[in-house]
Amino acid sequence: SSGINAEYGTYLRVYYTTASDTEKENEIKIKRHQATKNHYYVIYLNDYLKPESGNRYYLDIDWNGELKLKYSGLYLSEYEENGETKFTVSSQFQSISAREALPCFDEPEFKATFDMTMVAEQNYSL
């Protein structure tokens, strides 16, 4: 079987993963997936991916994470406005900090792209 390793941060929880082919029409069967102690999220596929020219593959990963007052990945930061403490979400993705925000291939040479949707409770604004 074939495996895919993605890094993930300490505060992330993965719930569901799917893989599909170039047109997102054919699902690629996942044998199993697991998080490891050294912060890898490993996905084992039933078959090897075909490295033919023009082939693209997609991973859809449903996950959530906590915002911490830690200056890495996607984090909560404070600022003062008119004497009132306010909070905002900030990001720090340099060198290998993206893995603290989302499961990803967090190596500078990969130049991977990603789409992310953020959801918040009604009393927060995005």
Backbone as XML, in Angstrom:
<?xml version="1.0"?>
<chain id="A" units="angstrom">
  <residue number="1" name="SER">
    <atom name="N" x="0.838" y="-1.186" z="0.000"/>
    <atom name="CA" x="0.000" y="0.000" z="0.000"/>
    <atom name="C" x="0.875" y="1.240" z="0.000"/>
  </residue>
  <residue number="2" name="SER">
    <atom name="N" x="0.274" y="2.354" z="-0.311"/>
    <atom name="CA" x="0.979" y="3.617" z="-0.410"/>
    <atom name="C" x="0.632" y="4.484" z="0.794"/>
  </residue>
  <residue number="3" name="GLY">
    <atom name="N" x="1.554" y="5.324" z="1.234"/>
    <atom name="CA" x="1.297" y="6.196" z="2.376"/>
    <atom name="C" x="1.553" y="7.650" z="2.054"/>
  </residue>
  <residue number="4" name="ILE">
    <atom name="N" x="0.845" y="8.535" z="2.733"/>
    <atom name="CA" x="1.018" y="9.980" z="2.611"/>
    <atom name="C" x="1.257" y="10.502" z="4.015"/>
  </residue>
  <residue number="5" name="ASN">
    <atom name="N" x="2.303" y="11.298" z="4.200"/>
    <atom name="CA" x="2.600" y="11.887" z="5.501"/>
    <atom name="C" x="2.342" y="13.384" z="5.449"/>
  </residue>
  <residue number="6" name="ALA">
    <atom name="N" x="1.518" y="13.881" z="6.336"/>
    <atom name="CA" x="1.317" y="15.311" z="6.485"/>
    <atom name="C" x="1.611" y="15.668" z="7.929"/>
  </residue>
  <residue number="7" name="GLU">
    <atom name="N" x="2.177" y="16.840" z="8.158"/>
    <atom name="CA" x="2.444" y="17.254" z="9.524"/>
    <atom name="C" x="1.199" y="17.898" z="10.118"/>
  </residue>
  <residue number="8" name="TYR">
    <atom name="N" x="1.072" y="17.835" z="11.428"/>
    <atom name="CA" x="-0.037" y="18.495" z="12.107"/>
    <atom name="C" x="0.457" y="18.963" z="13.468"/>
  </residue>
  <residue number="9" name="GLY">
    <atom name="N" x="-0.198" y="19.969" z="14.003"/>
    <atom name="CA" x="0.225" y="20.552" z="15.266"/>
    <atom name="C" x="-0.380" y="19.863" z="16.481"/>
  </residue>
  <residue number="10" name="THR">
    <atom name="N" x="0.153" y="20.201" z="17.612"/>
    <atom name="CA" x="-0.260" y="19.621" z="18.882"/>
    <atom name="C" x="-1.736" y="19.828" z="19.181"/>
  </residue>
  <residue number="11" name="TYR">
    <atom name="N" x="-2.302" y="20.965" z="18.770"/>
    <atom name="CA" x="-3.669" y="21.318" z="19.136"/>
    <atom name="C" x="-4.691" y="21.009" z="18.051"/>
  </residue>
  <residue number="12" name="LEU">
    <atom name="N" x="-4.356" y="20.186" z="17.075"/>
    <atom name="CA" x="-5.275" y="19.855" z="15.988"/>
    <atom name="C" x="-5.881" y="18.480" z="16.184"/>
  </residue>
  <residue number="13" name="ARG">
    <atom name="N" x="-7.138" y="18.332" z="15.781"/>
    <atom name="CA" x="-7.835" y="17.049" z="15.839"/>
    <atom name="C" x="-8.427" y="16.766" z="14.463"/>
  </residue>
  <residue number="14" name="VAL">
    <atom name="N" x="-8.085" y="15.630" z="13.866"/>
    <atom name="CA" x="-8.593" y="15.249" z="12.549"/>
    <atom name="C" x="-9.799" y="14.345" z="12.747"/>
  </residue>
  <residue number="15" name="TYR">
    <atom name="N" x="-10.883" y="14.610" z="11.983"/>
    <atom name="CA" x="-12.106" y="13.824" z="12.113"/>
    <atom name="C" x="-12.395" y="12.935" z="10.913"/>
  </residue>
  <residue number="16" name="TYR">
    <atom name="N" x="-12.118" y="13.407" z="9.704"/>
    <atom name="CA" x="-12.515" y="12.669" z="8.510"/>
    <atom name="C" x="-11.575" y="13.035" z="7.376"/>
  </residue>
  <residue number="17" name="THR">
    <atom name="N" x="-11.204" y="12.057" z="6.559"/>
    <atom name="CA" x="-10.303" y="12.296" z="5.431"/>
    <atom name="C" x="-10.797" y="11.542" z="4.205"/>
  </residue>
  <residue number="18" name="THR">
    <atom name="N" x="-10.790" y="12.207" z="3.047"/>
    <atom name="CA" x="-11.073" y="11.537" z="1.777"/>
    <atom name="C" x="-9.979" y="11.909" z="0.789"/>
  </residue>
  <residue number="19" name="ALA">
    <atom name="N" x="-9.767" y="11.034" z="-0.172"/>
    <atom name="CA" x="-8.812" y="11.286" z="-1.247"/>
    <atom name="C" x="-9.530" y="11.049" z="-2.566"/>
  </residue>
  <residue number="20" name="SER">
    <atom name="N" x="-9.179" y="11.843" z="-3.587"/>
    <atom name="CA" x="-9.814" y="11.675" z="-4.903"/>
    <atom name="C" x="-8.812" y="11.994" z="-6.002"/>
  </residue>
  <residue number="21" name="ASP">
    <atom name="N" x="-9.221" y="11.653" z="-7.235"/>
    <atom name="CA" x="-8.329" y="11.819" z="-8.379"/>
    <atom name="C" x="-8.440" y="13.212" z="-8.981"/>
  </residue>
  <residue number="22" name="THR">
    <atom name="N" x="-7.818" y="13.377" z="-10.148"/>
    <atom name="CA" x="-7.707" y="14.661" z="-10.830"/>
    <atom name="C" x="-9.030" y="15.399" z="-10.965"/>
  </residue>
  <residue number="23" name="GLU">
    <atom name="N" x="-10.069" y="14.728" z="-11.317"/>
    <atom name="CA" x="-11.365" y="15.373" z="-11.552"/>
    <atom name="C" x="-12.257" y="15.349" z="-10.320"/>
  </residue>
  <residue number="24" name="LYS">
    <atom name="N" x="-11.734" y="14.852" z="-9.199"/>
    <atom name="CA" x="-12.502" y="14.690" z="-7.961"/>
    <atom name="C" x="-13.748" y="13.828" z="-8.178"/>
  </residue>
  <residue number="25" name="GLU">
    <atom name="N" x="-13.678" y="12.962" z="-9.197"/>
    <atom name="CA" x="-14.800" y="12.090" z="-9.519"/>
    <atom name="C" x="-14.643" y="10.704" z="-8.911"/>
  </residue>
  <residue number="26" name="ASN">
    <atom name="N" x="-13.422" y="10.232" z="-8.819"/>
    <atom name="CA" x="-13.171" y="8.882" z="-8.325"/>
    <atom name="C" x="-12.499" y="8.931" z="-6.964"/>
  </residue>
  <residue number="27" name="GLU">
    <atom name="N" x="-13.184" y="8.407" z="-5.978"/>
    <atom name="CA" x="-12.610" y="8.373" z="-4.642"/>
    <atom name="C" x="-11.496" y="7.337" z="-4.603"/>
  </residue>
  <residue number="28" name="ILE">
    <atom name="N" x="-10.418" y="7.676" z="-3.926"/>
    <atom name="CA" x="-9.307" y="6.758" z="-3.721"/>
    <atom name="C" x="-9.494" y="6.164" z="-2.331"/>
  </residue>
  <residue number="29" name="LYS">
    <atom name="N" x="-9.528" y="4.867" z="-2.257"/>
    <atom name="CA" x="-9.810" y="4.192" z="-0.990"/>
    <atom name="C" x="-8.664" y="4.389" z="0.003"/>
  </residue>
  <residue number="30" name="ILE">
    <atom name="N" x="-9.039" y="4.789" z="1.196"/>
    <atom name="CA" x="-8.080" y="4.938" z="2.287"/>
    <atom name="C" x="-8.182" y="3.700" z="3.175"/>
  </residue>
  <residue number="31" name="LYS">
    <atom name="N" x="-7.052" y="3.020" z="3.348"/>
    <atom name="CA" x="-7.025" y="1.816" z="4.179"/>
    <atom name="C" x="-7.166" y="2.206" z="5.654"/>
  </residue>
  <residue number="32" name="ARG">
    <atom name="N" x="-6.353" y="3.174" z="6.091"/>
    <atom name="CA" x="-6.443" y="3.679" z="7.457"/>
    <atom name="C" x="-5.660" y="4.983" z="7.538"/>
  </residue>
  <residue number="33" name="HIS">
    <atom name="N" x="-5.891" y="5.718" z="8.615"/>
    <atom name="CA" x="-5.112" y="6.926" z="8.855"/>
    <atom name="C" x="-4.862" y="7.046" z="10.343"/>
  </residue>
  <residue number="34" name="GLN">
    <atom name="N" x="-3.757" y="7.701" z="10.687"/>
    <atom name="CA" x="-3.406" y="7.804" z="12.100"/>
    <atom name="C" x="-2.531" y="9.024" z="12.334"/>
  </residue>
  <residue number="35" name="ALA">
    <atom name="N" x="-2.590" y="9.530" z="13.553"/>
    <atom name="CA" x="-1.688" y="10.587" z="13.999"/>
    <atom name="C" x="-0.567" y="9.930" z="14.785"/>
  </residue>
  <residue number="36" name="THR">
    <atom name="N" x="0.652" y="10.384" z="14.572"/>
    <atom name="CA" x="1.792" y="9.794" z="15.264"/>
    <atom name="C" x="2.287" y="10.728" z="16.368"/>
  </residue>
  <residue number="37" name="LYS">
    <atom name="N" x="3.119" y="10.201" z="17.249"/>
    <atom name="CA" x="3.665" y="10.986" z="18.353"/>
    <atom name="C" x="4.548" y="12.134" z="17.873"/>
  </residue>
  <residue number="38" name="ASN">
    <atom name="N" x="5.182" y="11.975" z="16.721"/>
    <atom name="CA" x="6.079" y="13.022" z="16.224"/>
    <atom name="C" x="5.385" y="13.993" z="15.270"/>
  </residue>
  <residue number="39" name="HIS">
    <atom name="N" x="4.070" y="14.142" z="15.416"/>
    <atom name="CA" x="3.267" y="15.143" z="14.716"/>
    <atom name="C" x="3.128" y="14.917" z="13.218"/>
  </residue>
  <residue number="40" name="TYR">
    <atom name="N" x="3.066" y="13.662" z="12.822"/>
    <atom name="CA" x="2.723" y="13.338" z="11.440"/>
    <atom name="C" x="1.314" y="12.769" z="11.419"/>
  </residue>
  <residue number="41" name="TYR">
    <atom name="N" x="0.572" y="13.119" z="10.390"/>
    <atom name="CA" x="-0.734" y="12.525" z="10.124"/>
    <atom name="C" x="-0.510" y="11.631" z="8.916"/>
  </residue>
  <residue number="42" name="VAL">
    <atom name="N" x="-0.563" y="10.322" z="9.103"/>
    <atom name="CA" x="-0.211" y="9.373" z="8.057"/>
    <atom name="C" x="-1.479" y="8.763" z="7.480"/>
  </residue>
  <residue number="43" name="ILE">
    <atom name="N" x="-1.584" y="8.797" z="6.151"/>
    <atom name="CA" x="-2.737" y="8.252" z="5.439"/>
    <atom name="C" x="-2.244" y="7.083" z="4.602"/>
  </residue>
  <residue number="44" name="TYR">
    <atom name="N" x="-2.792" y="5.905" z="4.851"/>
    <atom name="CA" x="-2.427" y="4.711" z="4.096"/>
    <atom name="C" x="-3.516" y="4.446" z="3.063"/>
  </residue>
  <residue number="45" name="LEU">
    <atom name="N" x="-3.123" y="4.380" z="1.797"/>
    <atom name="CA" x="-4.062" y="4.137" z="0.696"/>
    <atom name="C" x="-4.061" y="2.659" z="0.320"/>
  </residue>
  <residue number="46" name="ASN">
    <atom name="N" x="-5.142" y="2.203" z="-0.271"/>
    <atom name="CA" x="-5.206" y="0.813" z="-0.738"/>
    <atom name="C" x="-4.304" y="0.576" z="-1.935"/>
  </residue>
  <residue number="47" name="ASP">
    <atom name="N" x="-4.115" y="1.586" z="-2.775"/>
    <atom name="CA" x="-3.307" y="1.458" z="-3.989"/>
    <atom name="C" x="-2.281" y="2.580" z="-4.061"/>
  </residue>
  <residue number="48" name="TYR">
    <atom name="N" x="-1.270" y="2.377" z="-4.895"/>
    <atom name="CA" x="-0.282" y="3.412" z="-5.152"/>
    <atom name="C" x="-0.878" y="4.481" z="-6.058"/>
  </residue>
  <residue number="49" name="LEU">
    <atom name="N" x="-0.457" y="5.727" z="-5.856"/>
    <atom name="CA" x="-0.853" y="6.801" z="-6.773"/>
    <atom name="C" x="0.000" y="6.694" z="-8.023"/>
  </residue>
  <residue number="50" name="LYS">
    <atom name="N" x="-0.576" y="7.052" z="-9.169"/>
    <atom name="CA" x="0.134" y="6.966" z="-10.445"/>
    <atom name="C" x="0.800" y="8.314" z="-10.735"/>
  </residue>
  <residue number="51" name="PRO">
    <atom name="N" x="2.122" y="8.335" z="-10.818"/>
    <atom name="CA" x="2.829" y="9.591" z="-11.029"/>
    <atom name="C" x="2.907" y="10.006" z="-12.506"/>
  </residue>
  <residue number="52" name="GLU">
    <atom name="N" x="1.836" y="9.805" z="-13.248"/>
    <atom name="CA" x="1.842" y="10.145" z="-14.665"/>
    <atom name="C" x="1.668" y="11.648" z="-14.845"/>
  </residue>
  <residue number="53" name="SER">
    <atom name="N" x="2.152" y="12.146" z="-15.939"/>
    <atom name="CA" x="2.061" y="13.566" z="-16.246"/>
    <atom name="C" x="0.603" y="14.018" z="-16.242"/>
  </residue>
  <residue number="54" name="GLY">
    <atom name="N" x="0.343" y="15.117" z="-15.569"/>
    <atom name="CA" x="-1.008" y="15.664" z="-15.555"/>
    <atom name="C" x="-1.900" y="15.127" z="-14.449"/>
  </residue>
  <residue number="55" name="ASN">
    <atom name="N" x="-1.486" y="14.069" z="-13.757"/>
    <atom name="CA" x="-2.302" y="13.540" z="-12.662"/>
    <atom name="C" x="-2.212" y="14.466" z="-11.454"/>
  </residue>
  <residue number="56" name="ARG">
    <atom name="N" x="-3.359" y="14.755" z="-10.879"/>
    <atom name="CA" x="-3.430" y="15.516" z="-9.638"/>
    <atom name="C" x="-4.313" y="14.746" z="-8.686"/>
  </residue>
  <residue number="57" name="TYR">
    <atom name="N" x="-4.005" y="14.861" z="-7.418"/>
    <atom name="CA" x="-4.779" y="14.166" z="-6.398"/>
    <atom name="C" x="-5.165" y="15.166" z="-5.316"/>
  </residue>
  <residue number="58" name="TYR">
    <atom name="N" x="-6.293" y="14.917" z="-4.689"/>
    <atom name="CA" x="-6.830" y="15.830" z="-3.687"/>
    <atom name="C" x="-7.061" y="15.102" z="-2.371"/>
  </residue>
  <residue number="59" name="LEU">
    <atom name="N" x="-6.735" y="15.773" z="-1.289"/>
    <atom name="CA" x="-7.055" y="15.290" z="0.050"/>
    <atom name="C" x="-8.021" y="16.284" z="0.672"/>
  </residue>
  <residue number="60" name="ASP">
    <atom name="N" x="-9.121" y="15.812" z="1.180"/>
    <atom name="CA" x="-10.050" y="16.638" z="1.941"/>
    <atom name="C" x="-9.977" y="16.155" z="3.375"/>
  </residue>
  <residue number="61" name="ILE">
    <atom name="N" x="-9.598" y="17.032" z="4.279"/>
    <atom name="CA" x="-9.419" y="16.668" z="5.678"/>
    <atom name="C" x="-10.305" y="17.555" z="6.536"/>
  </residue>
  <residue number="62" name="ASP">
    <atom name="N" x="-11.239" y="16.962" z="7.265"/>
    <atom name="CA" x="-12.061" y="17.695" z="8.226"/>
    <atom name="C" x="-11.355" y="17.643" z="9.574"/>
  </residue>
  <residue number="63" name="TRP">
    <atom name="N" x="-11.089" y="18.790" z="10.165"/>
    <atom name="CA" x="-10.332" y="18.867" z="11.399"/>
    <atom name="C" x="-10.740" y="20.117" z="12.164"/>
  </residue>
  <residue number="64" name="ASN">
    <atom name="N" x="-10.350" y="20.207" z="13.399"/>
    <atom name="CA" x="-10.495" y="21.458" z="14.121"/>
    <atom name="C" x="-9.270" y="21.670" z="14.988"/>
  </residue>
  <residue number="65" name="GLY">
    <atom name="N" x="-9.117" y="22.879" z="15.468"/>
    <atom name="CA" x="-7.969" y="23.212" z="16.296"/>
    <atom name="C" x="-8.327" y="24.295" z="17.287"/>
  </residue>
  <residue number="66" name="GLU">
    <atom name="N" x="-7.455" y="24.498" z="18.242"/>
    <atom name="CA" x="-7.645" y="25.521" z="19.259"/>
    <atom name="C" x="-6.714" y="26.694" z="18.974"/>
  </residue>
  <residue number="67" name="LEU">
    <atom name="N" x="-7.214" y="27.908" z="19.197"/>
    <atom name="CA" x="-6.362" y="29.085" z="19.108"/>
    <atom name="C" x="-5.694" y="29.280" z="20.462"/>
  </residue>
  <residue number="68" name="LYS">
    <atom name="N" x="-4.391" y="29.375" z="20.468"/>
    <atom name="CA" x="-3.618" y="29.553" z="21.692"/>
    <atom name="C" x="-2.873" y="30.879" z="21.628"/>
  </residue>
  <residue number="69" name="LEU">
    <atom name="N" x="-2.448" y="31.374" z="22.774"/>
    <atom name="CA" x="-1.598" y="32.563" z="22.832"/>
    <atom name="C" x="-0.147" y="32.121" z="22.646"/>
  </residue>
  <residue number="70" name="LYS">
    <atom name="N" x="0.120" y="31.505" z="21.506"/>
    <atom name="CA" x="1.429" y="30.949" z="21.158"/>
    <atom name="C" x="1.752" y="31.493" z="19.770"/>
  </residue>
  <residue number="71" name="TYR">
    <atom name="N" x="2.881" y="32.094" z="19.573"/>
    <atom name="CA" x="3.185" y="32.787" z="18.323"/>
    <atom name="C" x="3.681" y="31.843" z="17.235"/>
  </residue>
  <residue number="72" name="SER">
    <atom name="N" x="2.807" y="30.896" z="16.867"/>
    <atom name="CA" x="3.143" y="29.926" z="15.839"/>
    <atom name="C" x="1.853" y="29.448" z="15.183"/>
  </residue>
  <residue number="73" name="GLY">
    <atom name="N" x="1.876" y="29.283" z="13.863"/>
    <atom name="CA" x="0.680" y="28.826" z="13.147"/>
    <atom name="C" x="-0.390" y="29.892" z="13.126"/>
  </residue>
  <residue number="74" name="LEU">
    <atom name="N" x="-1.606" y="29.520" z="13.417"/>
    <atom name="CA" x="-2.741" y="30.442" z="13.541"/>
    <atom name="C" x="-2.973" y="30.602" z="15.034"/>
  </residue>
  <residue number="75" name="TYR">
    <atom name="N" x="-2.860" y="31.824" z="15.555"/>
    <atom name="CA" x="-2.895" y="31.989" z="16.998"/>
    <atom name="C" x="-3.701" y="33.225" z="17.414"/>
  </residue>
  <residue number="76" name="LEU">
    <atom name="N" x="-4.063" y="33.245" z="18.658"/>
    <atom name="CA" x="-4.813" y="34.344" z="19.248"/>
    <atom name="C" x="-3.821" y="35.387" z="19.744"/>
  </residue>
  <residue number="77" name="SER">
    <atom name="N" x="-4.055" y="36.663" z="19.388"/>
    <atom name="CA" x="-3.191" y="37.729" z="19.892"/>
    <atom name="C" x="-4.053" y="38.851" z="20.457"/>
  </residue>
  <residue number="78" name="GLU">
    <atom name="N" x="-3.461" y="39.623" z="21.341"/>
    <atom name="CA" x="-4.172" y="40.701" z="22.021"/>
    <atom name="C" x="-3.664" y="42.050" z="21.535"/>
  </residue>
  <residue number="79" name="TYR">
    <atom name="N" x="-4.548" y="43.057" z="21.618"/>
    <atom name="CA" x="-4.134" y="44.429" z="21.376"/>
    <atom name="C" x="-5.059" y="45.353" z="22.171"/>
  </residue>
  <residue number="80" name="GLU">
    <atom name="N" x="-4.604" y="46.588" z="22.388"/>
    <atom name="CA" x="-5.378" y="47.585" z="23.120"/>
    <atom name="C" x="-6.003" y="48.574" z="22.151"/>
  </residue>
  <residue number="81" name="GLU">
    <atom name="N" x="-7.264" y="48.882" z="22.375"/>
    <atom name="CA" x="-7.950" y="49.899" z="21.579"/>
    <atom name="C" x="-8.839" y="50.703" z="22.521"/>
  </residue>
  <residue number="82" name="ASN">
    <atom name="N" x="-8.550" y="52.000" z="22.638"/>
    <atom name="CA" x="-9.294" y="52.886" z="23.537"/>
    <atom name="C" x="-9.342" y="52.337" z="24.966"/>
  </residue>
  <residue number="83" name="GLY">
    <atom name="N" x="-8.216" y="51.814" z="25.433"/>
    <atom name="CA" x="-8.121" y="51.301" z="26.788"/>
    <atom name="C" x="-8.768" y="49.943" z="27.009"/>
  </residue>
  <residue number="84" name="GLU">
    <atom name="N" x="-9.281" y="49.333" z="25.954"/>
    <atom name="CA" x="-9.943" y="48.032" z="26.055"/>
    <atom name="C" x="-9.075" y="46.967" z="25.383"/>
  </residue>
  <residue number="85" name="THR">
    <atom name="N" x="-8.911" y="45.817" z="26.062"/>
    <atom name="CA" x="-8.169" y="44.699" z="25.482"/>
    <atom name="C" x="-9.064" y="43.976" z="24.486"/>
  </residue>
  <residue number="86" name="LYS">
    <atom name="N" x="-8.556" y="43.820" z="23.268"/>
    <atom name="CA" x="-9.290" y="43.098" z="22.224"/>
    <atom name="C" x="-8.418" y="41.954" z="21.724"/>
  </residue>
  <residue number="87" name="PHE">
    <atom name="N" x="-9.063" y="41.003" z="21.073"/>
    <atom name="CA" x="-8.359" y="39.835" z="20.552"/>
    <atom name="C" x="-8.547" y="39.745" z="19.052"/>
  </residue>
  <residue number="88" name="THR">
    <atom name="N" x="-7.553" y="39.198" z="18.387"/>
    <atom name="CA" x="-7.617" y="38.949" z="16.952"/>
    <atom name="C" x="-6.869" y="37.650" z="16.658"/>
  </residue>
  <residue number="89" name="VAL">
    <atom name="N" x="-7.089" y="37.119" z="15.484"/>
    <atom name="CA" x="-6.371" y="35.925" z="15.051"/>
    <atom name="C" x="-5.250" y="36.367" z="14.122"/>
  </residue>
  <residue number="90" name="SER">
    <atom name="N" x="-4.059" y="35.882" z="14.383"/>
    <atom name="CA" x="-2.880" y="36.213" z="13.585"/>
    <atom name="C" x="-2.263" y="34.924" z="13.071"/>
  </residue>
  <residue number="91" name="SER">
    <atom name="N" x="-1.326" y="35.059" z="12.135"/>
    <atom name="CA" x="-0.669" y="33.863" z="11.608"/>
    <atom name="C" x="0.837" y="34.044" z="11.551"/>
  </residue>
  <residue number="92" name="GLN">
    <atom name="N" x="1.538" y="32.943" z="11.724"/>
    <atom name="CA" x="2.987" y="32.861" z="11.578"/>
    <atom name="C" x="3.264" y="31.497" z="10.952"/>
  </residue>
  <residue number="93" name="PHE">
    <atom name="N" x="3.538" y="31.489" z="9.647"/>
    <atom name="CA" x="3.736" y="30.228" z="8.939"/>
    <atom name="C" x="5.189" y="29.995" z="8.561"/>
  </residue>
  <residue number="94" name="GLN">
    <atom name="N" x="6.091" y="30.886" z="8.955"/>
    <atom name="CA" x="7.476" y="30.679" z="8.580"/>
    <atom name="C" x="8.052" y="29.554" z="9.380"/>
  </residue>
  <residue number="95" name="SER">
    <atom name="N" x="9.007" y="29.110" z="9.130"/>
    <atom name="CA" x="9.617" y="28.035" z="8.441"/>
    <atom name="C" x="8.715" y="26.809" z="8.468"/>
  </residue>
  <residue number="96" name="ILE">
    <atom name="N" x="8.474" y="26.242" z="9.622"/>
    <atom name="CA" x="7.623" y="25.049" z="9.653"/>
    <atom name="C" x="6.450" y="25.251" z="10.612"/>
  </residue>
  <residue number="97" name="SER">
    <atom name="N" x="5.903" y="26.457" z="10.675"/>
    <atom name="CA" x="4.831" y="26.761" z="11.625"/>
    <atom name="C" x="3.435" y="26.538" z="11.074"/>
  </residue>
  <residue number="98" name="ALA">
    <atom name="N" x="3.293" y="26.294" z="9.786"/>
    <atom name="CA" x="1.959" y="26.064" z="9.213"/>
    <atom name="C" x="1.306" y="24.835" z="9.836"/>
  </residue>
  <residue number="99" name="ARG">
    <atom name="N" x="2.103" y="23.845" z="10.221"/>
    <atom name="CA" x="1.549" y="22.622" z="10.806"/>
    <atom name="C" x="0.840" y="22.886" z="12.125"/>
  </residue>
  <residue number="100" name="GLU">
    <atom name="N" x="1.090" y="24.022" z="12.765"/>
    <atom name="CA" x="0.371" y="24.373" z="13.990"/>
    <atom name="C" x="-1.030" y="24.897" z="13.672"/>
  </residue>
  <residue number="101" name="ALA">
    <atom name="N" x="-1.288" y="25.253" z="12.409"/>
    <atom name="CA" x="-2.583" y="25.815" z="12.021"/>
    <atom name="C" x="-3.477" y="24.819" z="11.302"/>
  </residue>
  <residue number="102" name="LEU">
    <atom name="N" x="-2.896" y="23.943" z="10.489"/>
    <atom name="CA" x="-3.685" y="23.004" z="9.716"/>
    <atom name="C" x="-2.828" y="21.819" z="9.300"/>
  </residue>
  <residue number="103" name="PRO">
    <atom name="N" x="-3.455" y="20.644" z="9.091"/>
    <atom name="CA" x="-2.679" y="19.502" z="8.581"/>
    <atom name="C" x="-2.174" y="19.842" z="7.178"/>
  </residue>
  <residue number="104" name="CYS">
    <atom name="N" x="-0.889" y="19.705" z="6.930"/>
    <atom name="CA" x="-0.350" y="20.127" z="5.632"/>
    <atom name="C" x="0.998" y="19.470" z="5.373"/>
  </residue>
  <residue number="105" name="PHE">
    <atom name="N" x="1.497" y="19.670" z="4.169"/>
    <atom name="CA" x="2.867" y="19.293" z="3.826"/>
    <atom name="C" x="3.701" y="20.530" z="4.145"/>
  </residue>
  <residue number="106" name="ASP">
    <atom name="N" x="4.181" y="20.609" z="5.362"/>
    <atom name="CA" x="4.814" y="21.816" z="5.890"/>
    <atom name="C" x="6.321" y="21.787" z="5.686"/>
  </residue>
  <residue number="107" name="GLU">
    <atom name="N" x="6.720" y="21.716" z="4.455"/>
    <atom name="CA" x="8.131" y="21.767" z="4.095"/>
    <atom name="C" x="8.274" y="22.835" z="3.033"/>
  </residue>
  <residue number="108" name="PRO">
    <atom name="N" x="9.172" y="23.807" z="3.218"/>
    <atom name="CA" x="9.278" y="24.929" z="2.282"/>
    <atom name="C" x="9.453" y="24.529" z="0.819"/>
  </residue>
  <residue number="109" name="GLU">
    <atom name="N" x="10.116" y="23.402" z="0.551"/>
    <atom name="CA" x="10.347" y="23.018" z="-0.851"/>
    <atom name="C" x="9.091" y="22.487" z="-1.542"/>
  </residue>
  <residue number="110" name="PHE">
    <atom name="N" x="8.030" y="22.149" z="-0.809"/>
    <atom name="CA" x="6.825" y="21.594" z="-1.434"/>
    <atom name="C" x="5.950" y="22.644" z="-2.102"/>
  </residue>
  <residue number="111" name="LYS">
    <atom name="N" x="5.918" y="23.859" z="-1.605"/>
    <atom name="CA" x="5.102" y="24.938" z="-2.184"/>
    <atom name="C" x="3.657" y="24.500" z="-2.384"/>
  </residue>
  <residue number="112" name="ALA">
    <atom name="N" x="3.101" y="23.793" z="-1.434"/>
    <atom name="CA" x="1.725" y="23.296" z="-1.535"/>
    <atom name="C" x="0.726" y="24.436" z="-1.373"/>
  </residue>
  <residue number="113" name="THR">
    <atom name="N" x="-0.423" y="24.305" z="-2.024"/>
    <atom name="CA" x="-1.502" y="25.269" z="-1.859"/>
    <atom name="C" x="-2.630" y="24.603" z="-1.071"/>
  </residue>
  <residue number="114" name="PHE">
    <atom name="N" x="-3.460" y="25.426" z="-0.442"/>
    <atom name="CA" x="-4.565" y="24.881" z="0.327"/>
    <atom name="C" x="-5.704" y="25.878" z="0.379"/>
  </residue>
  <residue number="115" name="ASP">
    <atom name="N" x="-6.892" y="25.377" z="0.576"/>
    <atom name="CA" x="-8.087" y="26.185" z="0.817"/>
    <atom name="C" x="-8.546" y="25.860" z="2.224"/>
  </residue>
  <residue number="116" name="MET">
    <atom name="N" x="-8.940" y="26.888" z="2.969"/>
    <atom name="CA" x="-9.362" y="26.665" z="4.338"/>
    <atom name="C" x="-10.625" y="27.485" z="4.595"/>
  </residue>
  <residue number="117" name="THR">
    <atom name="N" x="-11.584" y="26.880" z="5.267"/>
    <atom name="CA" x="-12.802" y="27.575" z="5.678"/>
    <atom name="C" x="-12.777" y="27.702" z="7.191"/>
  </residue>
  <residue number="118" name="MET">
    <atom name="N" x="-12.993" y="28.913" z="7.681"/>
    <atom name="CA" x="-13.018" y="29.127" z="9.123"/>
    <atom name="C" x="-14.458" y="29.279" z="9.587"/>
  </residue>
  <residue number="119" name="VAL">
    <atom name="N" x="-14.776" y="28.675" z="10.713"/>
    <atom name="CA" x="-16.107" y="28.746" z="11.304"/>
    <atom name="C" x="-15.950" y="29.273" z="12.726"/>
  </residue>
  <residue number="120" name="ALA">
    <atom name="N" x="-16.824" y="30.195" z="13.113"/>
    <atom name="CA" x="-16.776" y="30.746" z="14.467"/>
    <atom name="C" x="-18.179" y="30.826" z="15.044"/>
  </residue>
  <residue number="121" name="GLU">
    <atom name="N" x="-18.256" y="30.865" z="16.357"/>
    <atom name="CA" x="-19.545" y="31.051" z="17.016"/>
    <atom name="C" x="-20.123" y="32.405" z="16.636"/>
  </residue>
  <residue number="122" name="GLN">
    <atom name="N" x="-21.432" y="32.562" z="16.756"/>
    <atom name="CA" x="-22.108" y="33.778" z="16.309"/>
    <atom name="C" x="-21.626" y="35.046" z="16.995"/>
  </residue>
  <residue number="123" name="ASN">
    <atom name="N" x="-21.161" y="34.954" z="18.228"/>
    <atom name="CA" x="-20.726" y="36.146" z="18.930"/>
    <atom name="C" x="-19.313" y="36.628" z="18.519"/>
  </residue>
  <residue number="124" name="TYR">
    <atom name="N" x="-18.690" y="35.938" z="17.561"/>
    <atom name="CA" x="-17.404" y="36.347" z="17.010"/>
    <atom name="C" x="-17.572" y="36.775" z="15.563"/>
  </residue>
  <residue number="125" name="SER">
    <atom name="N" x="-16.711" y="37.665" z="15.094"/>
    <atom name="CA" x="-16.766" y="38.058" z="13.685"/>
    <atom name="C" x="-15.545" y="37.505" z="12.962"/>
  </residue>
  <residue number="126" name="LEU">
    <atom name="N" x="-15.751" y="37.149" z="11.703"/>
    <atom name="CA" x="-14.642" y="36.652" z="10.875"/>
    <atom name="C" x="-14.293" y="37.669" z="9.832"/>
  </residue>
</chain>
